[in-house]
Amino acid sequence: MASQTTQFYRWGAVLILCMGLFFGKAFLLGDKRPSPQSPLTINTALQAHIDGWKQKQSTANIYPFNPNYISDYRGYFLEMTPAQIDRLHAHRQAGKWVNTADDFEMVTGVSKAWMDKYVPYFQFPQKQFSSFTKTKEKKISIDLNRADTMAFRQIKGIGPVLSRRIVNYRKRLGGYSVVNQVAEVYGLSPEVSARLQTVSRIVSSPHIVRLDIQTASVEELASIPYLNYKQARAIVAYRTAQQKISMHELEILPELAHVSIERLVLYLF
């Protein structure tokens, strides 16, 4: 009996000791969970890195380029306004080149902020365009209406395929009336087109019989390279309704919204 009592007290002491160890550890360690009211801390170095990365995204995919050849799409990508792009294209169509960043700013009218952002990507050729044409391509002179395919192949960037297209388009037009019509040849890049126009001339004028817009039939109008049958019918329909029509009135016809009146004047009066 005494032995059983002693064993009972022994196990009781062990149990009390284990409970003391458990609750003592909990008391010493305390609650390590963050207080819901404690403010969140911000890694300022990481945030600065993220902000800097965001600022670089607008120019991350820009590579050095020649600003003389900015297209409508590239101009939009470079945050230029349509008016600024048009001024650059008009400058180039006049046979002029942008040789410095200052020239570009003066021609297009872009802001100082734009210049600061994109001028570092400007890449002009080692030789200015004026000296390039004088020393190399000014020695070539091409009569657009008499030159054969071999003559056009003298121009860098024009091979057998493009030279045939230039000749075939000449046949379709009935002959080139103005030099910049070669820019309409399919597959001719702006750079190559500009190079060709620099050395081209209209020495032999084309023999084009211009049509009277007041009397020309639908079939006759549709034979003009810049018009299709639907557009020809629209002209005749308007002329019939109004009893007459002028070249200026062609601009108000929806069917001719994308047709150059300057080109139609070459075939109509």
GROMACS elastic network, one bead per residue, 0.5 to 0.9 nm:
[ bonds ]
;  ai    aj funct       b0    kb
    1     4     6  0.53069   500
    1     5     6  0.64904   500
    1     6     6  0.88250   500
    2     5     6  0.51568   500
    2     6     6  0.62457   500
    2     7     6  0.87567   500
    3     6     6  0.52128   500
    3     7     6  0.63446   500
    3     8     6  0.87636   500
    4     7     6  0.51612   500
    4     8     6  0.62343   500
    4     9     6  0.88268   500
    5     8     6  0.51237   500
    5     9     6  0.64081   500
    5    10     6  0.86532   500
    6     9     6  0.53372   500
    6    10     6  0.62248   500
    6    11     6  0.88951   500
    7    11     6  0.63565   500
    7    12     6  0.86436   500
    8    11     6  0.54130   500
    8    12     6  0.62829   500
    8    13     6  0.87895   500
    9    13     6  0.61800   500
    9    14     6  0.87140   500
   10    13     6  0.52316   500
   10    14     6  0.64617   500
   10    15     6  0.88304   500
   11    14     6  0.50899   500
   11    15     6  0.62589   500
   11    16     6  0.87290   500
   12    15     6  0.51234   500
   12    16     6  0.62439   500
   12    17     6  0.86469   500
   13    16     6  0.51647   500
   13    17     6  0.61819   500
   13    18     6  0.87548   500
   14    17     6  0.51270   500
   14    18     6  0.63237   500
   14    19     6  0.87805   500
   15    18     6  0.52375   500
   15    19     6  0.63299   500
   15    20     6  0.86503   500
   16    19     6  0.52235   500
   16    20     6  0.61764   500
   16    21     6  0.87665   500
   17    20     6  0.50946   500
   17    21     6  0.63269   500
   17    22     6  0.88070   500
   18    21     6  0.51828   500
   18    22     6  0.63092   500
   18    23     6  0.88326   500
   19    22     6  0.51602   500
   19    23     6  0.62424   500
   19    24     6  0.83255   500
   20    23     6  0.54769   500
   20    24     6  0.58494   500
   20    25     6  0.85303   500
   21    24     6  0.51375   500
   21    25     6  0.61910   500
   21    26     6  0.87742   500
   22    25     6  0.54223   500
   22    26     6  0.65227   500
   22    27     6  0.88339   500
   23    26     6  0.51206   500
   23    27     6  0.61515   500
   23    28     6  0.86608   500
   24    27     6  0.50931   500
   24    28     6  0.61733   500
   24    29     6  0.86469   500
   25    28     6  0.51654   500
   25    29     6  0.60828   500
   25    30     6  0.83564   500
   26    29     6  0.53796   500
   26    30     6  0.58902   500
   26    31     6  0.82422   500
   27    30     6  0.54092   500
   27    31     6  0.87509   500
   29    32     6  0.75641   500
   31    34     6  0.84714   500
   32    35     6  0.88422   500
   33    36     6  0.88030   500
   34    37     6  0.84138   500
   34    38     6  0.71548   500
   35    38     6  0.52866   500
   35    39     6  0.88138   500
   36    39     6  0.81793   500
   42    45     6  0.87717   500
   42    46     6  0.84252   500
   42    47     6  0.77792   500
   43    46     6  0.54397   500
   43    47     6  0.63159   500
   43    48     6  0.87658   500
   44    47     6  0.50376   500
   44    48     6  0.60975   500
   44    49     6  0.86069   500
   45    48     6  0.51829   500
   45    49     6  0.63265   500
   45    50     6  0.88139   500
   46    49     6  0.50977   500
   46    50     6  0.63274   500
   46    51     6  0.87349   500
   47    50     6  0.50838   500
   47    51     6  0.61797   500
   47    52     6  0.85895   500
   48    51     6  0.51242   500
   48    52     6  0.61579   500
   48    53     6  0.86053   500
   49    52     6  0.51823   500
   49    53     6  0.62216   500
   49    54     6  0.87692   500
   50    53     6  0.50760   500
   50    54     6  0.62995   500
   50    55     6  0.87902   500
   51    54     6  0.51810   500
   51    55     6  0.63909   500
   51    56     6  0.88816   500
   52    55     6  0.51948   500
   52    56     6  0.64835   500
   53    56     6  0.52593   500
   53    57     6  0.66336   500
   54    57     6  0.54100   500
   54    58     6  0.79730   500
   55    58     6  0.66858   500
   55    59     6  0.83773   500
   56    59     6  0.57439   500
   56    60     6  0.57590   500
   57    61     6  0.77257   500
   58    61     6  0.76613   500
   58    62     6  0.84749   500
   59    62     6  0.53762   500
   59    63     6  0.86997   500
   59    78     6  0.89420   500
   59   117     6  0.84951   500
   59   118     6  0.84650   500
   60    63     6  0.85720   500
   62    65     6  0.84981   500
   62    78     6  0.88933   500
   62   118     6  0.89812   500
   62   121     6  0.74914   500
   63   121     6  0.64462   500
   63   122     6  0.89042   500
   64   120     6  0.79986   500
   64   122     6  0.57257   500
   64   123     6  0.56770   500
   65    68     6  0.87591   500
   65    69     6  0.82541   500
   65    70     6  0.85029   500
   65   121     6  0.62830   500
   65   122     6  0.54292   500
   65   123     6  0.51964   500
   65   124     6  0.78273   500
   66    69     6  0.60487   500
   66    70     6  0.75348   500
   66   121     6  0.85338   500
   66   122     6  0.58498   500
   66   124     6  0.56046   500
   66   125     6  0.79039   500
   67    70     6  0.54668   500
   67    98     6  0.74857   500
   67   101     6  0.88723   500
   67   104     6  0.77392   500
   67   122     6  0.63429   500
   67   123     6  0.74706   500
   67   124     6  0.78336   500
   68    88     6  0.77446   500
   68    89     6  0.85263   500
   68    92     6  0.73996   500
   68    97     6  0.66480   500
   68    98     6  0.59839   500
   68    99     6  0.83363   500
   68   104     6  0.85349   500
   68   124     6  0.86902   500
   68   191     6  0.87988   500
   69    89     6  0.86622   500
   69    92     6  0.87703   500
   69   190     6  0.69845   500
   69   191     6  0.68625   500
   70    73     6  0.80416   500
   70    74     6  0.57743   500
   70    75     6  0.58593   500
   70    85     6  0.78407   500
   70    88     6  0.82418   500
   70    89     6  0.83702   500
   71    74     6  0.51443   500
   71    75     6  0.58630   500
   71    76     6  0.84772   500
   71    85     6  0.77983   500
   71    89     6  0.83620   500
   71   190     6  0.86661   500
   72    75     6  0.51130   500
   72    76     6  0.62371   500
   72    77     6  0.86979   500
   72    82     6  0.78277   500
   72    85     6  0.66705   500
   72    86     6  0.84952   500
   73    76     6  0.51663   500
   73    77     6  0.62882   500
   73    78     6  0.86749   500
   74    78     6  0.60972   500
   74    79     6  0.86780   500
   74    80     6  0.87718   500
   75    79     6  0.63537   500
   75    80     6  0.52357   500
   75    81     6  0.76059   500
   75    82     6  0.80483   500
   75    84     6  0.85977   500
   75    85     6  0.63113   500
   76    79     6  0.51154   500
   76    80     6  0.55039   500
   76    81     6  0.70011   500
   76    82     6  0.77572   500
   76    85     6  0.84632   500
   77    80     6  0.75647   500
   78   114     6  0.88474   500
   78   118     6  0.79221   500
   79   114     6  0.81892   500
   80    83     6  0.81841   500
   80    84     6  0.61780   500
   80    85     6  0.65719   500
   80   110     6  0.73989   500
   80   114     6  0.84744   500
   81    84     6  0.52306   500
   81    85     6  0.63880   500
   81    86     6  0.86860   500
   81   110     6  0.85381   500
   82    85     6  0.51027   500
   82    86     6  0.60784   500
   82    87     6  0.86510   500
   83    86     6  0.50589   500
   83    87     6  0.62288   500
   83    88     6  0.87525   500
   83   108     6  0.80682   500
   84    87     6  0.52015   500
   84    88     6  0.64409   500
   84    89     6  0.87990   500
   84   107     6  0.82459   500
   84   109     6  0.64412   500
   84   110     6  0.68367   500
   85    88     6  0.51958   500
   85    89     6  0.62617   500
   85    90     6  0.86503   500
   85   108     6  0.69603   500
   86    89     6  0.50513   500
   86    90     6  0.60280   500
   86    91     6  0.85000   500
   86   108     6  0.81931   500
   87    90     6  0.51282   500
   87    91     6  0.61670   500
   87    92     6  0.87011   500
   87   107     6  0.65612   500
   87   108     6  0.55374   500
   87   109     6  0.84721   500
   88    91     6  0.51140   500
   88    92     6  0.63383   500
   88    93     6  0.86982   500
   88    98     6  0.87203   500
   88   104     6  0.79540   500
   88   107     6  0.63304   500
   88   108     6  0.56578   500
   89    92     6  0.50627   500
   89    93     6  0.60353   500
   89    94     6  0.85683   500
   90    93     6  0.50391   500
   90    94     6  0.62294   500
   90    95     6  0.89256   500
   90    96     6  0.89868   500
   91    94     6  0.53217   500
   91    95     6  0.70087   500
   91    96     6  0.57241   500
   91    97     6  0.72377   500
   91    98     6  0.84507   500
   91   107     6  0.73270   500
   92    95     6  0.52434   500
   92    96     6  0.50861   500
   92    97     6  0.60378   500
   92    98     6  0.82165   500
   92   194     6  0.81306   500
   93    96     6  0.72113   500
   93   180     6  0.78981   500
   93   194     6  0.80720   500
   94    97     6  0.89189   500
   95   194     6  0.77134   500
   95   197     6  0.81688   500
   95   198     6  0.70671   500
   96   130     6  0.88438   500
   97   103     6  0.87412   500
   97   128     6  0.89125   500
   97   129     6  0.67297   500
   97   130     6  0.78492   500
   98   101     6  0.77678   500
   98   102     6  0.86825   500
   98   103     6  0.55848   500
   98   104     6  0.58010   500
   98   107     6  0.81409   500
   98   124     6  0.88740   500
   98   129     6  0.83802   500
   99   102     6  0.83902   500
   99   103     6  0.64109   500
   99   104     6  0.77438   500
   99   124     6  0.69153   500
   99   125     6  0.87847   500
   99   128     6  0.62669   500
   99   129     6  0.71188   500
   99   130     6  0.87039   500
  100   103     6  0.51281   500
  100   104     6  0.64763   500
  100   105     6  0.88503   500
  100   122     6  0.89086   500
  100   124     6  0.76343   500
  101   104     6  0.50477   500
  101   105     6  0.63014   500
  101   106     6  0.86856   500
  101   115     6  0.80689   500
  101   119     6  0.67355   500
  101   122     6  0.76698   500
  102   105     6  0.51345   500
  102   106     6  0.61880   500
  102   107     6  0.86084   500
  103   106     6  0.51745   500
  103   107     6  0.60859   500
  103   108     6  0.85439   500
  104   107     6  0.52370   500
  104   108     6  0.59886   500
  104   109     6  0.78809   500
  104   110     6  0.82568   500
  105   108     6  0.55002   500
  105   109     6  0.53068   500
  105   110     6  0.56962   500
  105   111     6  0.77187   500
  105   112     6  0.83527   500
  105   115     6  0.74477   500
  106   109     6  0.55421   500
  106   110     6  0.79869   500
  107   110     6  0.85315   500
  110   113     6  0.82962   500
  110   114     6  0.62847   500
  110   115     6  0.70679   500
  111   114     6  0.51438   500
  111   115     6  0.63979   500
  111   116     6  0.87512   500
  112   115     6  0.50111   500
  112   116     6  0.61698   500
  112   117     6  0.86320   500
  113   116     6  0.51246   500
  113   117     6  0.62779   500
  113   118     6  0.87916   500
  114   117     6  0.51487   500
  114   118     6  0.61471   500
  114   119     6  0.79573   500
  115   118     6  0.54153   500
  115   119     6  0.52163   500
  115   120     6  0.84099   500
  116   119     6  0.60140   500
  116   120     6  0.75470   500
  117   120     6  0.71280   500
  117   121     6  0.85743   500
  118   121     6  0.55635   500
  118   122     6  0.71139   500
  119   122     6  0.51662   500
  119   123     6  0.87550   500
  120   123     6  0.83540   500
  124   127     6  0.80606   500
  124   128     6  0.76268   500
  125   128     6  0.63713   500
  125   129     6  0.77708   500
  127   130     6  0.82287   500
  127   131     6  0.65958   500
  127   132     6  0.61992   500
  128   131     6  0.56116   500
  128   132     6  0.62373   500
  128   133     6  0.88999   500
  129   133     6  0.62030   500
  129   134     6  0.85676   500
  130   133     6  0.55557   500
  130   134     6  0.63475   500
  130   135     6  0.87789   500
  131   134     6  0.50632   500
  131   135     6  0.60032   500
  131   136     6  0.83253   500
  132   135     6  0.54811   500
  132   136     6  0.59384   500
  132   137     6  0.73221   500
  132   138     6  0.86356   500
  133   136     6  0.53707   500
  133   138     6  0.53367   500
  133   139     6  0.84261   500
  133   195     6  0.86098   500
  133   198     6  0.78263   500
  133   199     6  0.86288   500
  134   137     6  0.64865   500
  134   138     6  0.50870   500
  134   139     6  0.75287   500
  135   138     6  0.67220   500
  135   139     6  0.75028   500
  136   139     6  0.61499   500
  136   140     6  0.79569   500
  137   140     6  0.53870   500
  137   141     6  0.82309   500
  137   155     6  0.80844   500
  137   195     6  0.80969   500
  137   198     6  0.78245   500
  137   199     6  0.65301   500
  138   141     6  0.70542   500
  138   198     6  0.76839   500
  138   199     6  0.61188   500
  139   199     6  0.81281   500
  140   154     6  0.82166   500
  140   155     6  0.87533   500
  140   199     6  0.59774   500
  140   200     6  0.83011   500
  141   198     6  0.88919   500
  141   199     6  0.51429   500
  141   200     6  0.58373   500
  141   201     6  0.71008   500
  142   145     6  0.86886   500
  142   146     6  0.81677   500
  142   147     6  0.63670   500
  142   151     6  0.71434   500
  142   152     6  0.77055   500
  142   196     6  0.86131   500
  142   199     6  0.61458   500
  142   201     6  0.59665   500
  142   202     6  0.83725   500
  142   203     6  0.87541   500
  143   146     6  0.55270   500
  143   147     6  0.56412   500
  143   199     6  0.89095   500
  143   200     6  0.59862   500
  143   201     6  0.50633   500
  143   202     6  0.56410   500
  143   203     6  0.56351   500
  143   204     6  0.70464   500
  144   147     6  0.56593   500
  144   148     6  0.87433   500
  144   152     6  0.88737   500
  144   166     6  0.89421   500
  144   167     6  0.86757   500
  144   170     6  0.82480   500
  144   175     6  0.81993   500
  144   176     6  0.66832   500
  144   179     6  0.75828   500
  144   182     6  0.87509   500
  144   200     6  0.62274   500
  144   201     6  0.61351   500
  144   202     6  0.59069   500
  144   203     6  0.76683   500
  144   204     6  0.79760   500
  145   148     6  0.87423   500
  145   167     6  0.84641   500
  145   170     6  0.71980   500
  145   175     6  0.59013   500
  145   176     6  0.62060   500
  145   177     6  0.88074   500
  145   201     6  0.87024   500
  145   202     6  0.68369   500
  145   203     6  0.75683   500
  145   204     6  0.60193   500
  145   205     6  0.73698   500
  145   206     6  0.72218   500
  146   203     6  0.85282   500
  146   204     6  0.71759   500
  147   150     6  0.78619   500
  147   151     6  0.57093   500
  147   152     6  0.70719   500
  147   167     6  0.81988   500
  148   151     6  0.54606   500
  148   152     6  0.68449   500
  148   163     6  0.80978   500
  148   164     6  0.86068   500
  148   167     6  0.71349   500
  149   152     6  0.53141   500
  149   153     6  0.63707   500
  149   159     6  0.87902   500
  149   160     6  0.72335   500
  149   162     6  0.86684   500
  149   164     6  0.59628   500
  149   165     6  0.89840   500
  149   166     6  0.79977   500
  149   167     6  0.68622   500
  150   153     6  0.50575   500
  150   154     6  0.69292   500
  150   159     6  0.88929   500
  150   160     6  0.81482   500
  150   163     6  0.74800   500
  151   154     6  0.56596   500
  151   155     6  0.80586   500
  151   163     6  0.83870   500
  152   155     6  0.59095   500
  152   158     6  0.67415   500
  152   159     6  0.80909   500
  152   160     6  0.89504   500
  152   162     6  0.85398   500
  152   163     6  0.56473   500
  152   164     6  0.89379   500
  152   166     6  0.81916   500
  152   196     6  0.80329   500
  153   156     6  0.72836   500
  153   157     6  0.79739   500
  153   158     6  0.51821   500
  153   159     6  0.54759   500
  153   160     6  0.70280   500
  153   162     6  0.84042   500
  153   163     6  0.62643   500
  154   157     6  0.88393   500
  154   158     6  0.74533   500
  154   159     6  0.86560   500
  155   158     6  0.57343   500
  155   159     6  0.84565   500
  155   192     6  0.78734   500
  155   195     6  0.72776   500
  155   196     6  0.65227   500
  155   199     6  0.89552   500
  156   159     6  0.82352   500
  156   192     6  0.72208   500
  156   195     6  0.79605   500
  156   196     6  0.87164   500
  157   162     6  0.87215   500
  157   188     6  0.87454   500
  157   189     6  0.87870   500
  157   191     6  0.87199   500
  157   192     6  0.59383   500
  157   195     6  0.89763   500
  158   161     6  0.77618   500
  158   162     6  0.56279   500
  158   163     6  0.61987   500
  158   188     6  0.82234   500
  158   192     6  0.73791   500
  158   196     6  0.89714   500
  159   162     6  0.56232   500
  159   163     6  0.60247   500
  159   164     6  0.86439   500
  160   163     6  0.52816   500
  160   164     6  0.62536   500
  160   165     6  0.87401   500
  161   164     6  0.53799   500
  161   165     6  0.63894   500
  161   166     6  0.88894   500
  162   166     6  0.62286   500
  162   167     6  0.87432   500
  162   185     6  0.82609   500
  162   186     6  0.82721   500
  162   187     6  0.72254   500
  162   188     6  0.70841   500
  163   166     6  0.51752   500
  163   167     6  0.64574   500
  163   168     6  0.86945   500
  164   167     6  0.51764   500
  164   168     6  0.60398   500
  164   169     6  0.84862   500
  165   169     6  0.59218   500
  165   170     6  0.84121   500
  165   185     6  0.67422   500
  165   186     6  0.74713   500
  165   187     6  0.87556   500
  166   169     6  0.52521   500
  166   170     6  0.62443   500
  166   171     6  0.88802   500
  166   182     6  0.69454   500
  166   185     6  0.62127   500
  166   186     6  0.86736   500
  167   170     6  0.50558   500
  167   171     6  0.65205   500
  167   172     6  0.88805   500
  168   171     6  0.51211   500
  168   172     6  0.63798   500
  168   173     6  0.88005   500
  169   173     6  0.62125   500
  169   174     6  0.85067   500
  169   175     6  0.82666   500
  169   176     6  0.87243   500
  169   182     6  0.82948   500
  169   184     6  0.86535   500
  169   185     6  0.67213   500
  170   173     6  0.51995   500
  170   174     6  0.60729   500
  170   176     6  0.58843   500
  170   182     6  0.84969   500
  171   174     6  0.50526   500
  171   175     6  0.60200   500
  171   176     6  0.87079   500
  172   175     6  0.75341   500
  172   225     6  0.67471   500
  173   176     6  0.65694   500
  173   177     6  0.85908   500
  173   208     6  0.88429   500
  173   224     6  0.80950   500
  173   225     6  0.59744   500
  173   226     6  0.87663   500
  174   177     6  0.87766   500
  174   206     6  0.65337   500
  174   207     6  0.71683   500
  174   208     6  0.64559   500
  174   225     6  0.87712   500
  175   205     6  0.75751   500
  175   207     6  0.73942   500
  175   208     6  0.78195   500
  176   179     6  0.68455   500
  176   180     6  0.87993   500
  176   181     6  0.66067   500
  176   182     6  0.78417   500
  176   202     6  0.73870   500
  176   205     6  0.76096   500
  176   206     6  0.64385   500
  177   180     6  0.88927   500
  177   181     6  0.75691   500
  177   202     6  0.71259   500
  177   205     6  0.66248   500
  177   206     6  0.63428   500
  177   208     6  0.89570   500
  177   266     6  0.74447   500
  178   181     6  0.58928   500
  178   182     6  0.84480   500
  178   201     6  0.84845   500
  178   202     6  0.68812   500
  179   182     6  0.63567   500
  179   183     6  0.84565   500
  179   197     6  0.61952   500
  179   200     6  0.67335   500
  179   201     6  0.65291   500
  179   202     6  0.66961   500
  180   183     6  0.55976   500
  180   184     6  0.78849   500
  180   193     6  0.83444   500
  180   194     6  0.86901   500
  180   197     6  0.65954   500
  181   184     6  0.55916   500
  181   185     6  0.77185   500
  181   263     6  0.89810   500
  182   185     6  0.55179   500
  182   188     6  0.83094   500
  182   193     6  0.69002   500
  182   196     6  0.82131   500
  182   197     6  0.75824   500
  183   186     6  0.81468   500
  183   188     6  0.67585   500
  183   189     6  0.80809   500
  183   190     6  0.73463   500
  183   193     6  0.55493   500
  183   194     6  0.79909   500
  183   197     6  0.83832   500
  184   187     6  0.87732   500
  184   188     6  0.77649   500
  184   193     6  0.89865   500
  185   188     6  0.58511   500
  185   193     6  0.87917   500
  186   189     6  0.85940   500
  188   191     6  0.82243   500
  188   192     6  0.63492   500
  188   193     6  0.59901   500
  189   192     6  0.53439   500
  189   193     6  0.59628   500
  189   194     6  0.85133   500
  190   193     6  0.50146   500
  190   194     6  0.60110   500
  190   195     6  0.85058   500
  191   194     6  0.52947   500
  191   195     6  0.62866   500
  191   196     6  0.87584   500
  192   196     6  0.61364   500
  192   197     6  0.85928   500
  193   196     6  0.51020   500
  193   197     6  0.61154   500
  193   198     6  0.85976   500
  194   197     6  0.51406   500
  194   198     6  0.61873   500
  195   198     6  0.53187   500
  195   199     6  0.70810   500
  195   200     6  0.89880   500
  196   199     6  0.56570   500
  196   200     6  0.61445   500
  197   200     6  0.50114   500
  197   201     6  0.78411   500
  198   201     6  0.85884   500
  201   204     6  0.86657   500
  202   205     6  0.62319   500
  202   206     6  0.87878   500
  205   208     6  0.88967   500
  208   266     6  0.80004   500
  208   267     6  0.70132   500
  209   267     6  0.69866   500
  209   268     6  0.86439   500
  210   265     6  0.83830   500
  210   266     6  0.70348   500
  210   269     6  0.65634   500
  211   214     6  0.86748   500
  211   215     6  0.80260   500
  211   216     6  0.62204   500
  211   220     6  0.79549   500
  211   221     6  0.79768   500
  211   267     6  0.61579   500
  211   269     6  0.62398   500
  212   215     6  0.56115   500
  212   216     6  0.57233   500
  212   267     6  0.88745   500
  212   268     6  0.58912   500
  212   269     6  0.52723   500
  213   216     6  0.54313   500
  213   217     6  0.86663   500
  213   221     6  0.82964   500
  213   235     6  0.86853   500
  213   236     6  0.88053   500
  213   239     6  0.88047   500
  213   244     6  0.88533   500
  213   245     6  0.73555   500
  213   246     6  0.76378   500
  213   247     6  0.78744   500
  213   268     6  0.59409   500
  213   269     6  0.59380   500
  214   236     6  0.86349   500
  214   239     6  0.73218   500
  214   243     6  0.87983   500
  214   244     6  0.62849   500
  214   245     6  0.65299   500
  214   246     6  0.81270   500
  214   269     6  0.85624   500
  215   236     6  0.89101   500
  216   219     6  0.81149   500
  216   220     6  0.59294   500
  216   221     6  0.63243   500
  216   236     6  0.82170   500
  217   220     6  0.51457   500
  217   221     6  0.61814   500
  217   222     6  0.85156   500
  217   232     6  0.82130   500
  217   233     6  0.87285   500
  217   236     6  0.73094   500
  218   221     6  0.51790   500
  218   222     6  0.60371   500
  218   223     6  0.86842   500
  218   229     6  0.70951   500
  218   230     6  0.89399   500
  218   231     6  0.88900   500
  218   232     6  0.52464   500
  218   233     6  0.56397   500
  218   234     6  0.88871   500
  218   235     6  0.81428   500
  218   236     6  0.65592   500
  219   222     6  0.50692   500
  219   223     6  0.63531   500
  219   229     6  0.73500   500
  219   232     6  0.75595   500
  219   233     6  0.87534   500
  220   223     6  0.52340   500
  220   224     6  0.72173   500
  220   232     6  0.83288   500
  221   224     6  0.56112   500
  221   227     6  0.69919   500
  221   228     6  0.80450   500
  221   229     6  0.77590   500
  221   231     6  0.85013   500
  221   232     6  0.53366   500
  221   233     6  0.84073   500
  221   235     6  0.85355   500
  221   236     6  0.88750   500
  221   268     6  0.87774   500
  222   225     6  0.77277   500
  222   226     6  0.83717   500
  222   227     6  0.55030   500
  222   228     6  0.50550   500
  222   230     6  0.81120   500
  222   231     6  0.75712   500
  222   232     6  0.53675   500
  222   233     6  0.83349   500
  223   226     6  0.85047   500
  223   227     6  0.72283   500
  223   228     6  0.76287   500
  223   229     6  0.83146   500
  223   232     6  0.89886   500
  224   227     6  0.55332   500
  224   228     6  0.77932   500
  224   264     6  0.79819   500
  224   267     6  0.68716   500
  224   268     6  0.89345   500
  225   228     6  0.78725   500
  225   264     6  0.88302   500
  225   267     6  0.89157   500
  226   259     6  0.70408   500
  226   260     6  0.81371   500
  226   263     6  0.73846   500
  226   264     6  0.69652   500
  227   230     6  0.81798   500
  227   231     6  0.60333   500
  227   232     6  0.65381   500
  227   256     6  0.84365   500
  227   259     6  0.78412   500
  227   264     6  0.84098   500
  228   231     6  0.54197   500
  228   232     6  0.62388   500
  228   233     6  0.88076   500
  229   232     6  0.50258   500
  229   233     6  0.62314   500
  229   234     6  0.87018   500
  230   233     6  0.52108   500
  230   234     6  0.63619   500
  230   235     6  0.89008   500
  230   255     6  0.77355   500
  231   234     6  0.50392   500
  231   235     6  0.64133   500
  231   236     6  0.88426   500
  231   253     6  0.88768   500
  231   255     6  0.56816   500
  231   256     6  0.65248   500
  232   235     6  0.52264   500
  232   236     6  0.64236   500
  232   237     6  0.86446   500
  233   236     6  0.51622   500
  233   237     6  0.59878   500
  233   238     6  0.85530   500
  234   237     6  0.50717   500
  234   238     6  0.61448   500
  234   239     6  0.85239   500
  234   253     6  0.75473   500
  234   254     6  0.88978   500
  234   255     6  0.69908   500
  234   256     6  0.86591   500
  235   238     6  0.52772   500
  235   239     6  0.61116   500
  235   240     6  0.85773   500
  235   245     6  0.82385   500
  235   250     6  0.73948   500
  235   253     6  0.78278   500
  235   255     6  0.88914   500
  235   256     6  0.89591   500
  236   240     6  0.60128   500
  236   241     6  0.85612   500
  236   245     6  0.88913   500
  237   240     6  0.51564   500
  237   241     6  0.62185   500
  237   242     6  0.86384   500
  238   241     6  0.51385   500
  238   242     6  0.60749   500
  238   243     6  0.80711   500
  238   244     6  0.80413   500
  238   245     6  0.73627   500
  238   253     6  0.83639   500
  239   242     6  0.52330   500
  239   243     6  0.53669   500
  239   245     6  0.51438   500
  239   246     6  0.87598   500
  240   244     6  0.68267   500
  240   245     6  0.85945   500
  241   244     6  0.79540   500
  242   245     6  0.69601   500
  245   248     6  0.83234   500
  245   249     6  0.64734   500
  245   250     6  0.78917   500
  246   249     6  0.52695   500
  246   250     6  0.69896   500
  246   269     6  0.86225   500
  247   250     6  0.54603   500
  247   251     6  0.78131   500
  247   261     6  0.75145   500
  247   264     6  0.85297   500
  247   265     6  0.76841   500
  247   268     6  0.81769   500
  247   269     6  0.74152   500
  248   251     6  0.60086   500
  248   252     6  0.81409   500
  248   261     6  0.80489   500
  249   252     6  0.56502   500
  249   253     6  0.73655   500
  250   253     6  0.55612   500
  250   254     6  0.89001   500
  250   256     6  0.69263   500
  250   257     6  0.87896   500
  250   261     6  0.74595   500
  251   254     6  0.79102   500
  251   256     6  0.66641   500
  251   257     6  0.67007   500
  251   259     6  0.84549   500
  251   260     6  0.87971   500
  251   261     6  0.72467   500
  252   255     6  0.87820   500
  252   256     6  0.77466   500
  252   257     6  0.75539   500
  253   256     6  0.54889   500
  253   257     6  0.66596   500
  254   257     6  0.51699   500
  254   258     6  0.86269   500
  255   258     6  0.78259   500
  255   259     6  0.84712   500
  256   259     6  0.50833   500
  256   260     6  0.81657   500
  256   261     6  0.87321   500
  257   260     6  0.83451   500
  259   262     6  0.87819   500
  259   263     6  0.79793   500
  259   264     6  0.80915   500
  260   263     6  0.53258   500
  260   264     6  0.66397   500
  260   265     6  0.89735   500
  261   265     6  0.62409   500
  261   266     6  0.89489   500
  262   265     6  0.53411   500
  262   266     6  0.71328   500
  263   266     6  0.55230   500
  263   267     6  0.75392   500
  264   267     6  0.53818   500
  264   268     6  0.59570   500
  264   269     6  0.87299   500
  265   269     6  0.63353   500
  266   269     6  0.81545   500
